Amino acid sequence: MGQYQKILQVVGYQNSGKTTLMEQLIKQSVEFGMKVASIKHHGHGGKPDFESTKDSARHERAGATVTAVEGDGTLRLNVQKKEWTLEQIISLYDHFEIDMIFIEGYKKEHYPKIVILQMAEDYELVEQLSNIVCVLYWPTYTGKIPDYYPAFPIDDRQQYIPFLCKEMRVQNANEEV
């Protein structure tokens, strides 16, 4: 079923900057010529409605060709393409033609993930979660900086975006991001 897709999660507590980081990663990946999809977990309870799909709309504006938000057993999916035939629509159930899937949320899943720390008590995420690729921390974060994962200030895009691109095995000929 489908082709091999790389997956990278962005996790953190509410209002930690997950969606903004997702936008940055999607834009960068699209600039590299990748076809990108996003999945957002509506973790605030209930079914996703118009308000809860705003973040997936931001993912779409950033360049994701497939976006989805899930909550309380409801999946809202948006797929863009110039034109659809019925055959193409039916084939969506078989696979998506994408290179990279960015997932916002789903902390407990075991895919490679970026953890965002905003407050000192957020450090528990580093202790509880698996498959951490790196940690980004806000200036408001006063807790311990993990030394067993790469850690970057969230406002230092010049450091973490190239690192993450390398982690995603994105090739950039001129080494500039």
C-alpha positions in Angstrom: 0.0 0.0 0.0 1.4 3.4 -1.0 5.0 4.4 -1.1 7.5 4.8 1.7 7.0 8.1 3.5 9.2 9.7 6.1 7.4 10.7 9.3 8.3 13.4 11.9 6.1 14.4 14.9 6.0 17.8 16.6 4.9 17.5 20.2 4.5 19.9 23.1 1.8 21.3 25.3 -1.0 23.6 24.2 0.3 27.0 22.8 3.9 25.8 22.7 4.4 26.7 19.0 3.7 23.3 17.4 1.7 24.7 14.5 4.2 27.5 13.8 7.0 24.9 13.7 5.0 22.6 11.5 4.5 25.6 9.1 8.3 26.1 9.0 9.0 22.5 8.4 6.4 22.2 5.7 7.6 25.3 3.8 11.2 24.1 4.0 10.3 20.7 2.7 8.2 22.1 -0.1 11.1 24.3 -1.1 13.2 21.1 -1.4 10.6 19.8 -3.9 9.0 17.3 -1.5 5.3 16.5 -1.5 4.2 17.0 2.1 1.2 15.9 4.2 0.2 16.9 7.7 -1.9 15.3 10.4 -3.0 17.2 13.5 -4.5 15.6 16.6 -7.3 17.7 18.0 -6.4 17.0 21.6 -8.8 19.3 23.3 -11.7 17.0 23.2 -14.7 16.7 20.9 -14.9 16.4 17.1 -13.0 18.8 15.0 -15.1 21.7 13.8 -14.2 24.8 11.8 -12.3 26.4 14.7 -10.2 23.2 15.2 -9.3 22.9 11.6 -7.6 26.4 11.5 -4.2 24.7 12.2 -4.6 22.3 9.3 -5.5 25.2 7.1 -2.2 26.8 8.2 -0.4 23.6 7.2 -2.2 23.8 3.8 -1.2 27.4 3.2 2.4 26.4 4.1 2.4 24.0 1.2 1.0 20.6 2.5 -0.9 18.9 -0.3 -2.8 16.7 2.1 -4.0 17.8 5.5 -6.1 16.1 8.2 -7.3 16.8 11.7 -8.6 14.0 13.9 -10.5 14.2 17.2 -13.1 12.1 19.0 -13.2 9.5 16.2 -13.8 12.1 13.4 -11.3 12.7 10.7 -11.4 15.9 8.6 -9.3 15.5 5.5 -8.5 18.0 2.8 -6.6 17.1 -0.4 -5.7 19.6 -3.0 -5.0 19.0 -6.7 -5.8 20.9 -9.9 -8.4 18.5 -11.0 -9.9 15.2 -9.8 -11.3 12.3 -11.7 -13.5 9.8 -9.9 -10.8 7.2 -10.4 -8.3 9.4 -8.6 -10.7 10.1 -5.7 -11.2 6.4 -5.3 -7.5 5.8 -5.4 -7.1 8.0 -2.3 -8.2 5.1 -0.3 -5.2 3.1 -1.5 -2.4 5.6 -1.0 -1.2 9.2 -1.1 1.7 10.3 -3.3 3.7 12.1 -0.7 7.3 12.1 0.5 6.9 13.4 4.1 4.3 13.3 6.8 4.4 15.8 9.6 2.3 15.0 12.6 1.3 17.6 15.1 0.5 16.0 18.4 -0.1 12.3 19.3 2.6 12.5 22.0 2.5 8.8 22.9 3.1 7.5 19.4 6.6 6.1 18.6 7.5 8.0 15.5 10.6 10.3 15.4 9.7 13.5 17.2 10.6 17.0 18.1 9.7 18.0 21.6 8.9 21.7 22.4 9.5 22.8 26.0 7.9 26.1 27.1 7.9 25.9 30.9 10.1 24.0 33.4 7.4 21.5 34.1 7.3 20.5 30.4 10.6 18.6 31.0 8.4 15.6 31.9 7.8 15.1 28.2 11.5 14.4 27.7 11.4 11.8 30.4 8.2 10.2 29.2 8.3 10.2 25.4 10.1 7.9 23.0 12.0 8.4 19.8 13.0 12.0 20.4 15.1 13.5 17.5 15.6 16.9 19.2 14.3 19.3 21.8 13.4 22.9 21.1 13.0 25.3 24.1 11.5 28.7 24.6 13.2 31.6 26.4 10.5 31.1 29.1 11.8 27.5 29.7 13.9 27.5 32.9 14.3 23.7 33.3 17.1 21.4 32.6 18.4 21.3 29.0 18.7 17.6 28.0 22.3 16.7 27.1 21.4 13.3 25.6 19.3 14.9 22.7 20.3 17.8 20.5 18.6 20.8 22.0 18.1 24.2 20.4 16.5 27.5 21.4 13.2 27.7 19.4 14.2 31.1 18.0 17.5 29.8 16.6 16.1 28.5 13.2 19.6 28.8 11.7 20.6 25.9 13.9 17.6 23.5 14.1 16.2 23.8 10.6 19.4 22.5 8.9 19.7 19.8 11.6 16.1 18.6 11.0 16.5 18.7 7.3 19.5 16.4 7.7 17.5 14.2 10.0 14.8 14.0 7.3 17.5 13.2 4.7 16.5 16.2 2.6 19.2 17.0 0.1 20.0 20.7 -0.3 22.8 21.2 -2.9 24.0 24.6 -1.6 23.8 23.7 2.1 21.9 26.9 2.9 18.6 27.0 4.7 
